[in-house]
């Protein structure tokens, strides 16, 4: 998904064929369904596992898509189109419309994508942000800066690549991810100051403030759910 440069280009994409991601996902699902699932009866245990698989794939899609930076308007439209196809493909395993958590995840990210830049820069917590993980929201907000503020994998030697960064965030808490993201924000601030500039990207204070608020709120929600 991240290697698709058309997602970052402002040139309108007139090619409405399936993306490489969707093509590969469809092939993988077809193979899994016809060569593996067909050998089993759909007992409740298997159905529950398939529901979990559907959510995991949707979660991975949102995680990957949130890290596309910068992302153009045509790129957003392509991701939105992909998300619709994703619902259809995943319904091969179980109707997504019957899975509230999965459906809400996809729809919330779709809503975040269509938000106007000006609305995001107001720095308010929007309804869809309450559904998505803070890290997914924060990563997407980097795209509002148009690539001016680098993501952690672009400056931290510990990650080396976007793939390594994704592996890392999948294994760490939202609080730990936020601490690493703040190193990117600190790095950006130092670079601006070193140039002698007095103005930061409008997205900078929004990411810093909203990011902390979302992570704190998420932590409280997780704590309360354990009580």
N, C-alpha and C positions, 0 to 999 in steps of 0.2 A: 504493500500500500504506500509506504513512504517513498519508494523509488519512482512512483508515478509523478513525473514533473508537471503533467497537465493540471494537477491539483494546485500547483503553486502559480501557474501562468494566468495572467489577466486576459489572455486571448480567449474569446468565446470558444467553447468546445462543441463543434457541430457533430462530433462522432458520438452517437447515442448507443453504441454497441456496449455489451457488458464489459465491466472493468476486468483486469487480469485477476484481481482478488476474487470477484464474484465467480468468474469462470472456473478458477481453481477450487473454490469452495463447493460449487455445484458438482464438479467432477468427484471431489472427495466424498461428499454426502451420497451421491449416487452409488459410488463404489461400496461405501460402508453399508448402505441400505440393502443393495442387491446381493453382495457377497458375504456379508456377516449377519446382519439383522434377520435376513430371510430364513436363516437356519434356526431361529428361536421363536418361541411362542411369546406373545406380549402379555406376560404376567405383570402384576402390579409392581414387583421389584424392578423389572426392566423398564417399565413406564416411568418410574421415579428417576431412574438413572438417565433416561433420555431427556427428561425435563431439566435435570441438572446439566446435561451436556448442552442443551439449547441455550440455557442461561450463560454458561461458560463461553460459548462461541460469541454470543451477543456482547458479553462483557469485554472480551478480547477485541472485538470490532471497535467498540467505543474507546477503549484504551488506546488502540493504535491510531484511530482517527483524531483523537484529541491532541496527539503529538505532531500532527502535520503543521509545520510552521516554516514560512508563512503559508497561508491557504487563501487562494483567490476566491472571488465570488462564484466563478464557474466551477471551481474545485468544491466549494460547499454544496452546490447543486448536484454535483456528481456523487458526493458522499451521501446526500439525502436520497438520491435515486438508488444508490447501493443499499441503503438501509431498508428501503422498501423491498428490494429483491432479497435481502437477507431474511426478512420476515417470511417471505414465501418459501425460501429454501429450507429454513429451520422448521417450518410447519410440516415438512416431510416426516419429521420425528414426532412432533406434537404441535397441534394448532397454537401458534403464538398468542392468538387472541384469548386463549384460555389460561395463559400464564401471566398474571398481573405484573409480577416483578420484571420479567423479561420485556414485556410490552412497554411498561413504564420507562424502563432503562433506554430503550431505543427511541421512544417518542420524546423523552426529555432531552436527549442529546440532539435530536433533530430540531427541537425548539431552540436549543442554545445556538445551533448553527445559523438559524434564520434571524437571530437577534441583530438589530442594527448596531453598528460599532458605537454610535453615540449612546445607545441605551446601556451597553455594557460598561462604558466609561463613566456612567453615573455612579457605579460602585455599589449598587444595591443588590441584596440577595434576591434573585428571581426564583419563581416557583420551581423551575427545572433544576436549579442548583441544589435544592433540598433533596432531590432524588439521586443525583449523580455524586460520585465520590469527589471530595474536594480536589484531589490531585488531577482528576480529569477536567474539572472546571478551570483550575489554575493553568494547566498546560495549554488549554484552548485560549485562555486570555493572552498568552504570549503571542498568539497570532495577531491579536489586535494591535500589537506594537509593530507589526509588519516585518518581523525578523530582526528588529533593532536590538532587542534584548534576547540574548542567547539562552537556549535551554541547557540544563545541567550537562548533558552528554556532549555538548559543543565546547565546553570549557574545562570540564573535570577529567583529568587524565585517568582517573580510576575506572571510567566507563568505556573509553576508547571508541565506542560506537553506540548508535541508537539502540541496536539490538541488545547490547550489554546493559544499557540503562533500563530497558523494558524488563529484562530478566531481574534486575535489581529491585525495581519498584514492585514487581509482582510478589516479592518475598519480604517486603518491609511495610511498616505501618504508615498511615497517613501522616502522623506526626514526624516520623523519620524522613519521609519523602519531602515534607515541607521544609525541614531543616536544610536538605540538600538544595531545594529550589531557591531558598534564601541566599545560598552562596552565589547563585547566578545573578540574583538581584544586587547583591553586594558588589560583584564583579562589574556589573553594568554601571553602578553608581561611581565606582572608582575610575572607570574609563572616561565617563563624562567629566568628572572633576579634573582628571589628568589633562583633558583637552582644554580645560579652562571654560567649559560651557556652564551656563547657569540654568539651562532648561532641560528637563528630563522628558522622556516620552510620556504622554498623558496616561499611558497604560501602566507605567511604573508604580505610582502611588496606589492605583486601583488594585493591582496584583498584590502588593505588599499588605494593604489593609484588608481587602476582601479575602485574601488567602488565609490570613491569620484568623479572621472571623469564622470562615467556613471550617477550618481545621479544629478550632476550639469547640464550635457547635457540634461537629461530628463526634469529637471525643466525649462530650457530655451525653450525647444521644447513645453512644455505645456503652457508656458507663451505666446509664439508667436502664438500658435493656437487660443488664446483667443482675439488676436488683430484684 
